[in-house]
Amino acid sequence: MSTDQQTGATGHKAPAPIKAVPLKHPGQWVAAAVLLVLAGLFVYGAATNPAYRWDTYAQYLFERRILEGVGYTLTLTVIAMFIGVALGVMLAVMRMSPNKVLSATAWLYLWVFRGTPVYVQLVLWGLVGAIYKKIDIGIPFGPTFVSFDIQALNAAFAFAIIGLALNEAAYMAEIVRAGVQSVGEGQIEASTALGMSWWQTMRRTVLPQAMRVIIPPTGNEFIGMLKTTSLVAAVPFTLELYGRQRDISGVNFQPIPMLLVASTWYLAVTSILMVGQHFLEKHYAKGSTRASAGNTTMVEEGK
């Protein structure tokens, strides 16, 4: 830039640019030092406390029954989450449907499953055999085609999945509904103007755009489901991670190291899922980032 340009129209020399000096925050260093000291004291105390029984912890960390429990935990999480997401999408669409019967049915479902604890629901699923001793399928007050003896079925694993999935569907329905409502009304009006029905508009226009809002909280729900599987002992189903460690600690009478083993595996799997969630959120945030950058550029050009 030339001297004339720096002088400007008024003849005054332009001021020198301000040199920004970052503020010092000594309190952060003090807080960090205090936290490090406390963490060191905790680690030292845990390492020297015989109650933790680190030898037992090392013995069972990769024990066959524990690894099988991890496998069952992941299986429960994936299957229950898949069913919960599919049912949640259907409930969300029903909840926003102009059909009053569908909307009221979805609202009643959400009211029941969000209003009662998941542990209580799992206990009730475990008592299905006591509530319904036999299920007959046929014509009401007529012939029976198929009959199931519930008490003879060994379906704890299936009941655990059903209980987790039905509860998760209620929360996924609200997540999907929030994502759908984030789509502008103009998109729906444009689809209607093109002759699409309400269901076609939801399937082809609204839901694909709502995924940017739906995906991140769904990742949180997936991680939460992994930890919620520890409650399926209420069914009772005890082959997952928490149930396995509880069975082992009931034999060796060392619950503390066994709980630490289970916690280590929960932390390990959760950490992997959190990394995956981070990249998934980053992927679905690309569109909004570009849109914001484009809007900023247009504003600057308008100036």
C-alpha positions as CSV (number, residue, x, y, z in Angstrom):
1,M,0.0,0.0,0.0
2,S,1.4,3.4,-1.0
3,T,2.0,6.4,1.4
4,D,-0.9,8.3,-0.2
5,Q,-3.3,5.5,0.3
6,Q,-2.2,5.2,4.0
7,T,-2.7,9.0,4.5
8,G,-6.3,8.8,3.3
9,A,-8.6,11.6,2.1
10,T,-8.3,13.7,5.2
11,G,-4.5,14.0,5.0
12,H,-4.0,12.2,8.4
13,K,-1.7,9.3,8.6
14,A,-3.5,6.0,9.3
15,P,-2.9,4.6,12.8
16,A,-0.5,1.7,13.3
17,P,-2.2,-1.7,13.7
18,I,-2.9,-2.7,17.2
19,K,-0.7,-5.5,18.5
20,A,-2.8,-8.0,20.4
21,V,-1.1,-9.3,23.5
22,P,-2.8,-12.4,25.0
23,L,-3.8,-12.1,28.6
24,K,-2.0,-14.3,31.1
25,H,-4.0,-16.7,33.2
26,P,-1.9,-17.8,36.2
27,G,-5.0,-19.3,37.8
28,Q,-5.1,-22.0,35.1
29,W,-1.6,-23.1,36.0
30,V,-2.4,-23.2,39.7
31,A,-5.6,-25.2,39.0
32,A,-3.7,-27.6,36.8
33,A,-1.0,-28.1,39.4
34,V,-3.6,-28.8,42.1
35,L,-5.4,-31.3,39.9
36,L,-2.1,-33.1,39.0
37,V,-1.2,-33.3,42.7
38,L,-4.6,-34.7,43.6
39,A,-4.5,-37.2,40.7
40,G,-1.1,-38.3,41.8
41,L,-2.2,-38.9,45.3
42,F,-5.2,-40.8,44.1
43,V,-3.2,-43.1,41.9
44,Y,-0.6,-43.7,44.6
45,G,-3.3,-44.5,47.1
46,A,-5.1,-46.9,44.7
47,A,-1.8,-48.6,43.8
48,T,-0.9,-49.2,47.4
49,N,-4.3,-50.1,48.8
50,P,-4.6,-53.9,49.1
51,A,-8.4,-53.7,48.9
52,Y,-8.2,-53.1,45.1
53,R,-6.5,-56.5,44.6
54,W,-4.8,-55.6,41.4
55,D,-3.5,-59.2,41.0
56,T,-7.1,-60.4,40.7
57,Y,-7.8,-57.5,38.3
58,A,-4.9,-58.6,36.0
59,Q,-6.0,-62.2,36.3
60,Y,-9.6,-61.6,35.1
61,L,-9.2,-58.6,32.7
62,F,-8.8,-60.9,29.6
63,E,-10.5,-64.0,31.1
64,R,-12.7,-66.0,28.7
65,R,-16.0,-65.4,30.5
66,I,-15.3,-61.6,30.7
67,L,-14.6,-61.5,26.9
68,E,-17.8,-63.4,26.2
69,G,-19.6,-60.9,28.4
70,V,-18.2,-58.1,26.3
71,G,-19.4,-59.8,23.1
72,Y,-22.9,-60.2,24.5
73,T,-22.9,-56.6,25.6
74,L,-22.0,-55.4,22.1
75,T,-24.6,-57.7,20.6
76,L,-27.4,-56.4,22.9
77,T,-26.4,-52.9,22.1
78,V,-26.3,-53.2,18.3
79,I,-29.5,-55.2,18.0
80,A,-31.5,-53.1,20.5
81,M,-30.3,-49.9,19.0
82,F,-31.1,-50.9,15.5
83,I,-34.7,-51.9,16.5
84,G,-35.0,-48.8,18.6
85,V,-33.9,-46.4,15.8
86,A,-36.3,-48.0,13.2
87,L,-39.2,-48.0,15.7
88,G,-38.3,-44.4,16.8
89,V,-38.5,-43.1,13.2
90,M,-41.9,-44.7,12.8
91,L,-43.1,-43.2,16.0
92,A,-41.8,-39.8,15.2
93,V,-43.6,-39.8,11.8
94,M,-46.8,-41.0,13.6
95,R,-46.5,-38.3,16.2
96,M,-46.4,-35.6,13.5
97,S,-49.0,-37.2,11.3
98,P,-52.2,-35.3,10.6
99,N,-54.0,-38.5,11.4
100,K,-55.3,-38.0,15.0
101,V,-55.4,-41.7,15.7
102,L,-51.7,-42.2,14.8
103,S,-50.6,-39.1,16.6
104,A,-52.5,-40.1,19.8
105,T,-51.1,-43.7,19.6
106,A,-47.5,-42.4,19.4
107,W,-48.1,-39.9,22.2
108,L,-49.4,-42.7,24.4
109,Y,-46.4,-44.9,23.7
110,L,-44.0,-42.1,24.5
111,W,-45.9,-41.3,27.7
112,V,-45.6,-44.8,29.0
113,F,-42.1,-45.7,28.0
114,R,-40.5,-42.3,28.9
115,G,-42.5,-42.1,32.1
116,T,-41.4,-45.4,33.6
117,P,-37.8,-46.4,34.5
118,V,-36.1,-48.8,32.1
119,Y,-35.2,-51.1,35.0
120,V,-38.9,-51.5,35.9
121,Q,-39.7,-52.2,32.3
122,L,-37.0,-54.9,32.2
123,V,-38.3,-56.5,35.4
124,L,-41.7,-56.7,33.8
125,W,-40.3,-58.3,30.7
126,G,-38.7,-60.8,32.9
127,L,-42.1,-61.6,34.5
128,V,-43.8,-62.1,31.2
129,G,-43.9,-65.8,31.8
130,A,-45.7,-65.2,35.1
131,I,-48.1,-62.7,33.6
132,Y,-48.9,-64.6,30.4
133,K,-48.4,-68.3,30.9
134,K,-49.6,-69.2,27.4
135,I,-50.2,-67.1,24.2
136,D,-52.7,-68.3,21.7
137,I,-52.9,-67.0,18.1
138,G,-56.1,-67.5,16.2
139,I,-59.6,-66.2,15.8
140,P,-61.1,-64.5,18.9
141,F,-63.6,-66.9,20.6
142,G,-62.8,-69.3,17.7
143,P,-60.2,-71.9,16.7
144,T,-56.5,-71.5,17.8
145,F,-53.9,-71.8,15.1
146,V,-50.7,-71.5,17.1
147,S,-50.0,-71.7,20.8
148,F,-46.8,-70.7,22.7
149,D,-46.0,-71.8,26.2
150,I,-44.2,-68.8,27.6
151,Q,-43.0,-70.5,30.7
152,A,-41.3,-73.2,28.7
153,L,-39.4,-70.7,26.6
154,N,-35.9,-69.8,27.6
155,A,-36.1,-66.3,26.0
156,A,-34.2,-64.1,28.5
157,F,-31.9,-62.8,25.7
158,A,-34.9,-61.9,23.5
159,F,-36.8,-60.3,26.3
160,A,-33.7,-58.2,27.1
161,I,-33.5,-57.0,23.6
162,I,-37.2,-56.2,23.4
163,G,-37.1,-54.3,26.7
164,L,-34.1,-52.2,25.7
165,A,-35.4,-51.6,22.1
166,L,-38.9,-50.5,23.1
167,N,-37.5,-48.1,25.7
168,E,-34.9,-46.6,23.3
169,A,-37.6,-46.1,20.6
170,A,-39.4,-43.6,22.8
171,Y,-36.3,-41.4,23.1
172,M,-35.3,-41.9,19.5
173,A,-38.7,-40.7,18.4
174,E,-38.2,-37.4,20.1
175,I,-34.7,-37.0,18.6
176,V,-36.1,-37.7,15.1
177,R,-39.0,-35.3,15.7
178,A,-36.6,-32.6,16.7
179,G,-34.5,-33.2,13.5
180,V,-37.6,-33.1,11.3
181,Q,-38.8,-29.9,12.9
182,S,-35.4,-28.3,12.2
183,V,-36.1,-28.5,8.4
184,G,-37.6,-25.3,7.1
185,E,-41.3,-25.1,6.2
186,G,-40.3,-23.9,2.7
187,Q,-38.9,-27.4,2.0
188,I,-42.2,-29.0,2.9
189,E,-44.2,-26.4,0.9
190,A,-42.0,-26.9,-2.1
191,S,-42.6,-30.7,-1.9
192,T,-46.3,-30.2,-1.6
193,A,-46.3,-27.9,-4.6
194,L,-44.6,-30.7,-6.6
195,G,-47.5,-32.9,-5.9
196,M,-45.9,-35.1,-3.2
197,S,-48.1,-36.6,-0.5
198,W,-47.3,-36.1,3.2
199,W,-45.6,-39.5,3.5
200,Q,-43.5,-38.9,0.3
201,T,-42.5,-35.5,1.6
202,M,-41.3,-37.0,4.9
203,R,-39.4,-39.8,3.1
204,R,-37.8,-37.9,0.2
205,T,-37.4,-34.4,1.5
206,V,-37.6,-34.0,5.2
207,L,-35.8,-37.0,6.7
208,P,-32.7,-36.8,4.5
209,Q,-32.1,-33.2,5.5
210,A,-32.9,-33.9,9.2
211,M,-30.1,-36.4,9.5
212,R,-27.6,-33.6,10.3
213,V,-29.5,-33.0,13.5
214,I,-30.5,-36.6,14.2
215,I,-27.1,-38.3,13.9
216,P,-25.1,-36.6,16.7
217,P,-27.6,-37.4,19.5
218,T,-28.1,-40.9,18.1
219,G,-24.4,-41.5,18.8
220,N,-25.0,-40.4,22.4
221,E,-27.9,-42.8,22.6
222,F,-25.7,-45.6,21.3
223,I,-23.1,-45.0,23.9
224,G,-25.8,-44.8,26.6
225,M,-27.3,-48.1,25.4
226,L,-24.0,-49.8,25.9
227,K,-24.1,-48.9,29.6
228,T,-27.8,-49.5,29.9
229,T,-27.2,-53.2,29.0
230,S,-25.9,-53.6,32.6
231,L,-29.5,-53.5,33.7
232,V,-30.7,-56.6,31.8
233,A,-29.9,-58.6,34.9
234,A,-33.4,-57.6,35.9
235,V,-34.8,-59.8,33.1
236,P,-32.8,-61.9,34.2
237,F,-30.0,-62.2,31.6
238,T,-26.6,-62.5,33.2
239,L,-24.3,-63.4,30.2
240,E,-23.4,-59.8,29.4
241,L,-20.4,-58.0,30.9
242,Y,-21.9,-56.8,34.2
243,G,-23.7,-60.1,34.8
244,R,-20.5,-62.1,34.2
245,Q,-18.4,-60.0,36.6
246,R,-21.1,-60.4,39.2
247,D,-21.2,-64.1,38.8
248,I,-17.4,-64.4,39.2
249,S,-17.3,-62.0,42.2
250,G,-20.0,-64.2,43.8
251,V,-17.6,-67.1,43.7
252,N,-14.2,-65.4,44.6
253,F,-15.8,-62.9,47.0
254,Q,-13.8,-60.0,45.4
255,P,-16.3,-57.5,44.0
256,I,-14.0,-54.5,43.9
257,P,-11.4,-55.9,41.3
258,M,-14.2,-57.4,39.3
259,L,-16.1,-54.1,39.1
260,L,-12.8,-52.5,38.0
261,V,-12.5,-55.1,35.3
262,A,-16.0,-54.4,34.0
263,S,-15.4,-50.6,34.2
264,T,-12.2,-50.9,32.2
265,W,-14.0,-52.7,29.4
266,Y,-16.9,-50.3,29.5
267,L,-14.5,-47.4,29.2
268,A,-12.5,-49.0,26.4
269,V,-15.6,-49.7,24.2
270,T,-17.1,-46.4,25.0
271,S,-13.9,-44.6,24.1
272,I,-13.9,-46.3,20.7
273,L,-17.5,-45.3,20.1
274,M,-16.8,-41.7,21.1
275,V,-14.1,-41.5,18.5
276,G,-16.4,-42.9,15.9
277,Q,-19.1,-40.4,17.0
278,H,-16.7,-37.5,16.7
279,F,-15.9,-38.3,13.0
280,L,-19.5,-39.0,12.3
281,E,-20.5,-35.6,13.7
282,K,-17.7,-34.0,11.7
283,H,-18.9,-35.6,8.5
284,Y,-22.5,-34.4,9.0
285,A,-21.4,-30.9,10.0
286,K,-19.7,-30.3,6.7
287,G,-22.9,-29.0,5.0
288,S,-23.6,-26.4,7.7
289,T,-20.0,-25.2,7.8
290,R,-20.0,-24.6,4.1
291,A,-23.3,-22.9,4.3
292,S,-22.1,-20.6,7.0
293,A,-19.0,-19.8,5.0
294,G,-21.0,-19.1,1.9
295,N,-23.3,-16.7,3.8
296,T,-20.4,-14.8,5.2
297,T,-18.8,-14.4,1.8
298,M,-22.0,-13.1,0.4
299,V,-22.4,-10.6,3.2
300,E,-18.8,-9.3,2.7
301,E,-19.3,-9.0,-1.0
302,G,-22.5,-7.1,-0.4
303,K,-20.6,-4.6,1.7
